[in-house]
Amino acid sequence: MKPSVDGVIGRRRPESRRMALIVGVALFAVALAGGCSHVRVTDPARTATEQFLLSQAAIAAVKPLSFEALHGRKVYLDDKYFAASEREFVLGELRAKLLLSGVQVSPQREEAEIVLEVRSGGVGIDRYESLFGLPAIGAAAAGASAATGVPVPSIVTPEVAITKEIKQVGFASVAYVAFWVDTGEVVASSGPSIGKAYRDDWWLFGFGPRTTGNIPPVDHRIE
């Protein structure tokens, strides 16, 4: 005799309940392990990781540049066309490369034989985040309250992450053209040189982060 449809359904329901119970327990465990909220507080505004990303990208961008044609010459570094927001990281590395290449960096344009105009396609950090689980809910309420001026109760549920990844990639682009002060004739030039640095942090069931990258990892533990 074939089992009735009700019998089949009756046997499957306990399995479904057990599966739902297992998933619920797993999510609850993740909430306990990694459900706390994290607040980013840095001094200065850039985190140490972000500064390492930018400086390492600047080193990688400047490293391939050659200043052999400027060796022994008095050169004025003109950065007025360097429009990137994080200019100090690249310009500092570029100045060091000039000095180490035997170039005499002149503080005044009038005292220089050659002007080196430096430019950049961009300097910054791209950030990628992925989450498999439940994101924190309620952050939008605070934003709506600030926008409308009407007080809104702010209740934020914790993030429940089975797996989570935060990848940060720093980029720096630099190019230059050098010319004689008196004639304007070009002495040397370079196309855009692009440097990159990255850091990848990931969590599994709330445990982590596990970090990979080509910059010094930041250890948040206090000795």
C-alpha positions as semicolon CSV with decimal commas, in nm:
position;residue;x (nm);y (nm);z (nm)
1;M;0,000;0,000;0,000
2;K;0,133;0,343;-0,098
3;P;0,167;0,600;0,177
4;S;-0,085;0,877;0,168
5;V;0,008;1,233;0,074
6;D;-0,063;1,337;0,432
7;G;0,182;1,079;0,556
8;V;0,457;1,211;0,331
9;I;0,392;1,566;0,440
10;G;0,376;1,453;0,801
11;R;0,720;1,297;0,776
12;R;0,874;1,600;0,608
13;R;0,746;1,856;0,853
14;P;0,969;1,744;1,144
15;E;1,272;1,762;0,913
16;S;1,180;2,117;0,812
17;R;1,136;2,213;1,175
18;R;1,474;2,067;1,266
19;M;1,641;2,255;0,979
20;A;1,474;2,581;1,082
21;L;1,584;2,520;1,441
22;I;1,945;2,459;1,334
23;V;1,952;2,776;1,123
24;G;1,797;2,975;1,409
25;V;2,053;2,849;1,659
26;A;2,337;2,925;1,417
27;L;2,216;3,282;1,366
28;F;2,175;3,328;1,740
29;A;2,530;3,205;1,797
30;V;2,660;3,447;1,535
31;A;2,469;3,730;1,702
32;L;2,632;3,649;2,034
33;A;2,980;3,613;1,883
34;G;2,986;3,912;1,652
35;G;2,668;4,106;1,704
36;C;2,821;4,396;1,890
37;S;2,832;4,735;1,721
38;H;3,157;4,899;1,617
39;V;3,218;5,274;1,616
40;R;3,504;5,418;1,416
41;V;3,696;5,681;1,613
42;T;4,028;5,803;1,472
43;D;4,272;6,081;1,543
44;P;4,350;6,226;1,288
45;A;4,059;6,180;1,047
46;R;4,246;5,920;0,840
47;T;4,290;5,583;1,006
48;A;4,638;5,434;1,029
49;T;4,533;5,171;0,775
50;E;4,420;5,439;0,528
51;Q;4,746;5,630;0,569
52;F;4,947;5,313;0,508
53;L;4,738;5,240;0,198
54;L;4,801;5,586;0,052
55;S;5,170;5,604;0,137
56;Q;5,237;5,252;0,004
57;A;5,050;5,334;-0,318
58;A;5,256;5,654;-0,350
59;I;5,580;5,457;-0,311
60;A;5,467;5,214;-0,580
61;A;5,370;5,498;-0,817
62;V;5,695;5,694;-0,781
63;K;5,933;5,396;-0,783
64;P;5,933;5,338;-1,166
65;L;6,000;5,705;-1,247
66;S;6,346;5,792;-1,377
67;F;6,516;6,128;-1,316
68;E;6,850;6,043;-1,477
69;A;6,820;6,336;-1,719
70;L;6,792;6,575;-1,421
71;H;7,094;6,446;-1,229
72;G;7,307;6,732;-1,091
73;R;7,063;6,999;-1,209
74;K;6,881;7,260;-1,001
75;V;6,515;7,169;-1,030
76;Y;6,208;7,347;-0,904
77;L;5,918;7,115;-0,818
78;D;5,596;7,280;-0,938
79;D;5,289;7,107;-0,792
80;K;5,019;7,358;-0,888
81;Y;4,873;7,109;-1,138
82;F;4,870;6,827;-0,885
83;A;4,498;6,838;-0,808
84;A;4,461;6,512;-0,614
85;S;4,311;6,557;-0,267
86;E;4,574;6,344;-0,088
87;R;4,871;6,522;-0,247
88;E;5,113;6,516;0,046
89;F;5,163;6,139;0,033
90;V;5,274;6,141;-0,332
91;L;5,464;6,472;-0,333
92;G;5,671;6,373;-0,032
93;E;5,773;6,046;-0,196
94;L;5,845;6,225;-0,526
95;R;6,068;6,481;-0,356
96;A;6,261;6,203;-0,180
97;K;6,310;6,020;-0,513
98;L;6,445;6,339;-0,672
99;L;6,697;6,394;-0,392
100;L;6,810;6,031;-0,395
101;S;6,855;6,055;-0,774
102;G;7,110;6,335;-0,733
103;V;6,875;6,617;-0,825
104;Q;6,922;6,953;-0,651
105;V;6,571;7,057;-0,548
106;S;6,550;7,438;-0,554
107;P;6,306;7,616;-0,319
108;Q;6,268;7,907;-0,563
109;R;6,166;7,889;-0,929
110;E;6,398;8,180;-1,015
111;E;6,702;7,989;-0,885
112;A;6,629;7,672;-1,082
113;E;6,755;7,559;-1,422
114;I;6,466;7,322;-1,479
115;V;6,101;7,322;-1,377
116;L;5,942;6,986;-1,298
117;E;5,563;7,004;-1,328
118;V;5,396;6,711;-1,160
119;R;5,034;6,603;-1,206
120;S;4,808;6,321;-1,090
121;G;4,512;6,133;-1,226
122;G;4,392;6,062;-0,874
123;V;4,490;5,955;-0,523
124;G;4,245;5,780;-0,296
125;I;4,099;5,461;-0,153
126;D;3,829;5,236;-0,294
127;R;3,641;5,034;-0,035
128;Y;3,444;4,717;-0,100
129;E;3,220;4,546;0,157
130;S;3,032;4,219;0,133
131;L;2,809;4,058;0,394
132;F;2,636;3,723;0,403
133;G;2,389;3,747;0,687
134;L;2,168;4,019;0,832
135;P;2,289;4,381;0,824
136;A;2,235;4,619;1,113
137;I;1,888;4,772;1,094
138;G;1,785;5,109;1,228
139;A;2,073;5,334;1,122
140;A;1,849;5,498;0,861
141;A;1,612;5,618;1,132
142;A;1,877;5,846;1,280
143;G;1,943;5,990;0,934
144;A;1,574;6,056;0,878
145;S;1,552;6,230;1,215
146;A;1,842;6,459;1,128
147;A;1,692;6,540;0,787
148;T;1,340;6,620;0,907
149;G;1,416;6,763;1,250
150;V;1,154;6,532;1,402
151;P;1,281;6,307;1,683
152;V;1,273;5,943;1,582
153;P;1,347;5,663;1,829
154;S;1,683;5,515;1,734
155;I;1,695;5,141;1,785
156;V;1,972;4,964;1,598
157;T;1,972;4,587;1,578
158;P;2,314;4,422;1,575
159;E;2,468;4,295;1,257
160;V;2,451;3,917;1,220
161;A;2,728;3,813;0,980
162;I;2,792;3,456;0,875
163;T;3,071;3,580;0,648
164;K;3,187;3,938;0,604
165;E;3,466;4,099;0,401
166;I;3,603;4,453;0,390
167;K;3,855;4,517;0,115
168;Q;4,036;4,851;0,084
169;V;4,249;4,939;-0,219
170;G;4,466;5,251;-0,226
171;F;4,559;5,411;-0,559
172;A;4,809;5,682;-0,650
173;S;4,880;5,820;-0,997
174;V;5,170;6,050;-1,085
175;A;5,321;6,190;-1,404
176;Y;5,560;6,476;-1,480
177;V;5,709;6,696;-1,748
178;A;6,044;6,878;-1,701
179;F;6,157;7,178;-1,910
180;W;6,433;7,440;-1,914
181;V;6,339;7,763;-1,736
182;D;6,492;7,993;-2,000
183;T;6,375;7,825;-2,322
184;G;6,079;7,609;-2,218
185;E;6,228;7,314;-2,407
186;V;6,127;6,977;-2,266
187;V;6,407;6,788;-2,093
188;A;6,221;6,477;-1,976
189;S;5,868;6,351;-1,919
190;S;5,676;6,049;-1,802
191;G;5,335;5,902;-1,860
192;P;5,104;5,822;-1,571
193;S;5,258;5,580;-1,324
194;I;5,000;5,409;-1,105
195;G;5,071;5,249;-0,770
196;K;4,836;5,028;-0,573
197;A;4,817;4,890;-0,219
198;Y;4,549;4,679;-0,057
199;R;4,422;4,531;0,266
200;D;4,157;4,262;0,295
201;D;3,981;4,182;0,625
202;W;3,727;3,904;0,660
203;W;3,521;3,743;0,935
204;L;3,364;3,398;0,964
205;F;3,072;3,350;1,207
206;G;3,171;3,670;1,387
207;F;3,533;3,567;1,441
208;G;3,810;3,780;1,292
209;P;3,932;3,974;1,127
210;R;4,175;3,764;0,927
211;T;4,393;4,010;0,739
212;T;4,589;3,992;0,414
213;G;4,751;4,272;0,214
214;N;5,075;4,446;0,123
215;I;5,070;4,709;0,399
216;P;5,153;4,669;0,768
217;P;4,842;4,523;0,938
218;V;4,713;4,735;1,223
219;D;4,704;4,541;1,550
220;H;4,428;4,689;1,768
221;R;4,529;4,489;2,074
222;I;4,679;4,686;2,361
223;E;4,997;4,535;2,504
